[in-house]
Amino acid sequence: MTADDTGRDRTEEQERLALEKKRERYVWYYLGYFLFGIHIVAFVMIFAVRHAK
């Protein structure tokens, strides 16, 4: 194993970690938007039930 191989491995590992971090951030965004949306739907349903004739 040469110094070039070690540098390439380290670069590939850094790229993989950066991609994993980016994907994890997107998962949290999707989860946040999903939970926010569920609450909006719940409030609309509560409003509709309370104001139904």
Biopython code that builds the backbone (N, CA, C, O; Angstrom):
import numpy as np
from Bio.PDB.StructureBuilder import StructureBuilder

atoms = [
    (1, "MET", "N", (0.858, -1.189, 0.000)),
    (1, "MET", "CA", (0.000, 0.000, 0.000)),
    (1, "MET", "C", (0.893, 1.237, 0.000)),
    (1, "MET", "O", (1.784, 1.374, 0.838)),
    (2, "THR", "N", (0.646, 2.115, -0.931)),
    (2, "THR", "CA", (1.489, 3.294, -1.060)),
    (2, "THR", "C", (0.816, 4.488, -0.408)),
    (2, "THR", "O", (-0.331, 4.417, 0.034)),
    (3, "ALA", "N", (1.544, 5.566, -0.360)),
    (3, "ALA", "CA", (1.010, 6.798, 0.219)),
    (3, "ALA", "C", (-0.165, 7.314, -0.609)),
    (3, "ALA", "O", (-1.106, 7.900, -0.075)),
    (4, "ASP", "N", (-0.094, 7.084, -1.932)),
    (4, "ASP", "CA", (-1.188, 7.525, -2.813)),
    (4, "ASP", "C", (-2.477, 6.767, -2.503)),
    (4, "ASP", "O", (-3.562, 7.349, -2.484)),
    (5, "ASP", "N", (-2.345, 5.451, -2.259)),
    (5, "ASP", "CA", (-3.523, 4.649, -1.915)),
    (5, "ASP", "C", (-4.136, 5.110, -0.598)),
    (5, "ASP", "O", (-5.359, 5.175, -0.472)),
    (6, "THR", "N", (-3.296, 5.430, 0.382)),
    (6, "THR", "CA", (-3.784, 5.892, 1.674)),
    (6, "THR", "C", (-4.518, 7.226, 1.517)),
    (6, "THR", "O", (-5.584, 7.429, 2.100)),
    (7, "GLY", "N", (-3.945, 8.125, 0.733)),
    (7, "GLY", "CA", (-4.586, 9.413, 0.485)),
    (7, "GLY", "C", (-5.909, 9.252, -0.237)),
    (7, "GLY", "O", (-6.875, 9.948, 0.076)),
    (8, "ARG", "N", (-5.965, 8.342, -1.204)),
    (8, "ARG", "CA", (-7.200, 8.099, -1.953)),
    (8, "ARG", "C", (-8.269, 7.507, -1.034)),
    (8, "ARG", "O", (-9.436, 7.897, -1.085)),
    (9, "ASP", "N", (-7.845, 6.546, -0.181)),
    (9, "ASP", "CA", (-8.788, 5.938, 0.763)),
    (9, "ASP", "C", (-9.348, 6.983, 1.720)),
    (9, "ASP", "O", (-10.542, 6.999, 2.019)),
    (10, "ARG", "N", (-8.463, 7.855, 2.193)),
    (10, "ARG", "CA", (-8.898, 8.898, 3.125)),
    (10, "ARG", "C", (-9.871, 9.856, 2.431)),
    (10, "ARG", "O", (-10.866, 10.270, 3.026)),
    (11, "THR", "N", (-9.586, 10.206, 1.184)),
    (11, "THR", "CA", (-10.461, 11.105, 0.433)),
    (11, "THR", "C", (-11.823, 10.456, 0.202)),
    (11, "THR", "O", (-12.858, 11.106, 0.351)),
    (12, "GLU", "N", (-11.820, 9.164, -0.166)),
    (12, "GLU", "CA", (-13.090, 8.465, -0.386)),
    (12, "GLU", "C", (-13.898, 8.380, 0.906)),
    (12, "GLU", "O", (-15.121, 8.517, 0.895)),
    (13, "GLU", "N", (-13.204, 8.152, 2.015)),
    (13, "GLU", "CA", (-13.885, 8.074, 3.312)),
    (13, "GLU", "C", (-14.483, 9.432, 3.684)),
    (13, "GLU", "O", (-15.602, 9.495, 4.193)),
    (14, "GLN", "N", (-13.752, 10.510, 3.434)),
    (14, "GLN", "CA", (-14.268, 11.847, 3.736)),
    (14, "GLN", "C", (-15.479, 12.171, 2.874)),
    (14, "GLN", "O", (-16.444, 12.765, 3.355)),
    (15, "GLU", "N", (-15.434, 11.782, 1.592)),
    (15, "GLU", "CA", (-16.572, 12.019, 0.708)),
    (15, "GLU", "C", (-17.791, 11.212, 1.160)),
    (15, "GLU", "O", (-18.917, 11.709, 1.132)),
    (16, "ARG", "N", (-17.559, 9.966, 1.576)),
    (16, "ARG", "CA", (-18.652, 9.125, 2.046)),
    (16, "ARG", "C", (-19.275, 9.702, 3.315)),
    (16, "ARG", "O", (-20.498, 9.723, 3.457)),
    (17, "LEU", "N", (-18.433, 10.169, 4.232)),
    (17, "LEU", "CA", (-18.944, 10.758, 5.469)),
    (17, "LEU", "C", (-19.712, 12.051, 5.191)),
    (17, "LEU", "O", (-20.736, 12.311, 5.824)),
    (18, "ALA", "N", (-19.227, 12.856, 4.256)),
    (18, "ALA", "CA", (-19.917, 14.092, 3.910)),
    (18, "ALA", "C", (-21.287, 13.782, 3.297)),
    (18, "ALA", "O", (-22.275, 14.447, 3.609)),
    (19, "LEU", "N", (-21.339, 12.779, 2.432)),
    (19, "LEU", "CA", (-22.614, 12.395, 1.819)),
    (19, "LEU", "C", (-23.572, 11.849, 2.869)),
    (19, "LEU", "O", (-24.766, 12.149, 2.840)),
    (20, "GLU", "N", (-23.056, 11.052, 3.793)),
    (20, "GLU", "CA", (-23.893, 10.489, 4.851)),
    (20, "GLU", "C", (-24.456, 11.605, 5.737)),
    (20, "GLU", "O", (-25.624, 11.560, 6.123)),
    (21, "LYS", "N", (-23.642, 12.588, 6.053)),
    (21, "LYS", "CA", (-24.084, 13.716, 6.873)),
    (21, "LYS", "C", (-25.168, 14.512, 6.143)),
    (21, "LYS", "O", (-26.154, 14.929, 6.751)),
    (22, "LYS", "N", (-24.980, 14.719, 4.842)),
    (22, "LYS", "CA", (-25.957, 15.446, 4.041)),
    (22, "LYS", "C", (-27.283, 14.698, 4.004)),
    (22, "LYS", "O", (-28.343, 15.301, 4.170)),
    (23, "ARG", "N", (-27.228, 13.374, 3.785)),
    (23, "ARG", "CA", (-28.453, 12.571, 3.733)),
    (23, "ARG", "C", (-29.164, 12.558, 5.082)),
    (23, "ARG", "O", (-30.392, 12.610, 5.144)),
    (24, "GLU", "N", (-28.389, 12.489, 6.160)),
    (24, "GLU", "CA", (-28.996, 12.492, 7.492)),
    (24, "GLU", "C", (-29.719, 13.817, 7.745)),
    (24, "GLU", "O", (-30.795, 13.832, 8.343)),
    (25, "ARG", "N", (-29.139, 14.914, 7.298)),
    (25, "ARG", "CA", (-29.776, 16.222, 7.460)),
    (25, "ARG", "C", (-31.084, 16.269, 6.681)),
    (25, "ARG", "O", (-32.077, 16.804, 7.174)),
    (26, "TYR", "N", (-31.099, 15.714, 5.465)),
    (26, "TYR", "CA", (-32.336, 15.666, 4.687)),
    (26, "TYR", "C", (-33.401, 14.829, 5.372)),
    (26, "TYR", "O", (-34.581, 15.177, 5.332)),
    (27, "VAL", "N", (-32.999, 13.723, 6.005)),
    (27, "VAL", "CA", (-33.965, 12.879, 6.731)),
    (27, "VAL", "C", (-34.611, 13.685, 7.861)),
    (27, "VAL", "O", (-35.823, 13.608, 8.060)),
    (28, "TRP", "N", (-33.817, 14.447, 8.592)),
    (28, "TRP", "CA", (-34.381, 15.261, 9.675)),
    (28, "TRP", "C", (-35.314, 16.336, 9.124)),
    (28, "TRP", "O", (-36.346, 16.625, 9.729)),
    (29, "TYR", "N", (-34.961, 16.934, 7.974)),
    (29, "TYR", "CA", (-35.857, 17.926, 7.364)),
    (29, "TYR", "C", (-37.183, 17.292, 6.980)),
    (29, "TYR", "O", (-38.243, 17.845, 7.274)),
    (30, "TYR", "N", (-37.135, 16.135, 6.324)),
    (30, "TYR", "CA", (-38.366, 15.453, 5.930)),
    (30, "TYR", "C", (-39.198, 15.090, 7.152)),
    (30, "TYR", "O", (-40.418, 15.249, 7.137)),
    (31, "LEU", "N", (-38.558, 14.606, 8.205)),
    (31, "LEU", "CA", (-39.276, 14.257, 9.430)),
    (31, "LEU", "C", (-39.924, 15.493, 10.036)),
    (31, "LEU", "O", (-41.075, 15.437, 10.469)),
    (32, "GLY", "N", (-39.208, 16.597, 10.073)),
    (32, "GLY", "CA", (-39.760, 17.842, 10.610)),
    (32, "GLY", "C", (-40.958, 18.327, 9.816)),
    (32, "GLY", "O", (-41.984, 18.687, 10.393)),
    (33, "TYR", "N", (-40.836, 18.338, 8.497)),
    (33, "TYR", "CA", (-41.960, 18.770, 7.664)),
    (33, "TYR", "C", (-43.151, 17.833, 7.808)),
    (33, "TYR", "O", (-44.295, 18.285, 7.842)),
    (34, "PHE", "N", (-42.890, 16.527, 7.893)),
    (34, "PHE", "CA", (-43.962, 15.553, 8.049)),
    (34, "PHE", "C", (-44.714, 15.788, 9.356)),
    (34, "PHE", "O", (-45.944, 15.838, 9.364)),
    (35, "LEU", "N", (-43.983, 15.932, 10.460)),
    (35, "LEU", "CA", (-44.634, 16.150, 11.749)),
    (35, "LEU", "C", (-45.389, 17.474, 11.779)),
    (35, "LEU", "O", (-46.479, 17.557, 12.344)),
    (36, "PHE", "N", (-44.817, 18.503, 11.175)),
    (36, "PHE", "CA", (-45.508, 19.791, 11.098)),
    (36, "PHE", "C", (-46.795, 19.645, 10.298)),
    (36, "PHE", "O", (-47.836, 20.169, 10.695)),
    (37, "GLY", "N", (-46.733, 18.943, 9.185)),
    (37, "GLY", "CA", (-47.916, 18.734, 8.354)),
    (37, "GLY", "C", (-48.993, 17.950, 9.075)),
    (37, "GLY", "O", (-50.176, 18.264, 8.947)),
    (38, "ILE", "N", (-48.603, 16.933, 9.830)),
    (38, "ILE", "CA", (-49.573, 16.151, 10.592)),
    (38, "ILE", "C", (-50.304, 17.047, 11.593)),
    (38, "ILE", "O", (-51.513, 16.911, 11.780)),
    (39, "HIS", "N", (-49.582, 17.950, 12.229)),
    (39, "HIS", "CA", (-50.225, 18.844, 13.194)),
    (39, "HIS", "C", (-51.185, 19.809, 12.504)),
    (39, "HIS", "O", (-52.258, 20.094, 13.036)),
    (40, "ILE", "N", (-50.820, 20.308, 11.346)),
    (40, "ILE", "CA", (-51.721, 21.201, 10.605)),
    (40, "ILE", "C", (-53.010, 20.454, 10.260)),
    (40, "ILE", "O", (-54.107, 20.984, 10.439)),
    (41, "VAL", "N", (-52.876, 19.232, 9.768)),
    (41, "VAL", "CA", (-54.063, 18.433, 9.435)),
    (41, "VAL", "C", (-54.903, 18.197, 10.677)),
    (41, "VAL", "O", (-56.129, 18.295, 10.618)),
    (42, "ALA", "N", (-54.275, 17.891, 11.790)),
    (42, "ALA", "CA", (-55.016, 17.645, 13.032)),
    (42, "ALA", "C", (-55.766, 18.905, 13.474)),
    (42, "ALA", "O", (-56.922, 18.817, 13.889)),
    (43, "PHE", "N", (-55.134, 20.058, 13.393)),
    (43, "PHE", "CA", (-55.809, 21.302, 13.796)),
    (43, "PHE", "C", (-56.991, 21.612, 12.878)),
    (43, "PHE", "O", (-58.036, 22.072, 13.339)),
    (44, "VAL", "N", (-56.828, 21.364, 11.597)),
    (44, "VAL", "CA", (-57.929, 21.597, 10.655)),
    (44, "VAL", "C", (-59.087, 20.648, 10.969)),
    (44, "VAL", "O", (-60.249, 21.054, 10.941)),
    (45, "MET", "N", (-58.774, 19.396, 11.266)),
    (45, "MET", "CA", (-59.834, 18.435, 11.592)),
    (45, "MET", "C", (-60.537, 18.817, 12.891)),
    (45, "MET", "O", (-61.762, 18.724, 12.975)),
    (46, "ILE", "N", (-59.794, 19.239, 13.894)),
    (46, "ILE", "CA", (-60.401, 19.687, 15.157)),
    (46, "ILE", "C", (-61.300, 20.889, 14.904)),
    (46, "ILE", "O", (-62.412, 20.955, 15.426)),
    (47, "PHE", "N", (-60.824, 21.836, 14.108)),
    (47, "PHE", "CA", (-61.620, 23.020, 13.777)),
    (47, "PHE", "C", (-62.902, 22.612, 13.068)),
    (47, "PHE", "O", (-63.978, 23.127, 13.374)),
    (48, "ALA", "N", (-62.790, 21.694, 12.130)),
    (48, "ALA", "CA", (-63.965, 21.263, 11.366)),
    (48, "ALA", "C", (-64.979, 20.569, 12.263)),
    (48, "ALA", "O", (-66.181, 20.802, 12.129)),
    (49, "VAL", "N", (-64.524, 19.734, 13.159)),
    (49, "VAL", "CA", (-65.432, 19.021, 14.052)),
    (49, "VAL", "C", (-66.109, 19.980, 15.038)),
    (49, "VAL", "O", (-67.303, 19.854, 15.311)),
    (50, "ARG", "N", (-65.354, 20.922, 15.561)),
    (50, "ARG", "CA", (-65.918, 21.855, 16.551)),
    (50, "ARG", "C", (-66.898, 22.837, 15.927)),
    (50, "ARG", "O", (-67.791, 23.334, 16.613)),
    (51, "HIS", "N", (-66.746, 23.125, 14.632)),
    (51, "HIS", "CA", (-67.605, 24.099, 13.975)),
    (51, "HIS", "C", (-68.645, 23.456, 13.061)),
    (51, "HIS", "O", (-69.317, 24.149, 12.297)),
    (52, "ALA", "N", (-68.775, 22.156, 13.139)),
    (52, "ALA", "CA", (-69.781, 21.483, 12.322)),
    (52, "ALA", "C", (-71.161, 21.742, 12.909)),
    (52, "ALA", "O", (-71.319, 21.889, 14.120)),
    (53, "LYS", "N", (-72.147, 21.793, 12.037)),
    (53, "LYS", "CA", (-73.525, 22.049, 12.501)),
    (53, "LYS", "C", (-74.199, 20.757, 12.827)),
    (53, "LYS", "O", (-75.361, 20.752, 13.234)),
]
sb = StructureBuilder()
sb.init_structure("model")
sb.init_model(0)
sb.init_chain("A")
sb.init_seg("    ")
for serial, (resi, resn, name, xyz) in enumerate(atoms, 1):
    if name == "N":
        sb.init_residue(resn, " ", resi, " ")
    sb.init_atom(name, np.array(xyz, "f"), 0.0, 1.0, " ", f" {name:<3s}", serial, name[0])
structure = sb.get_structure()
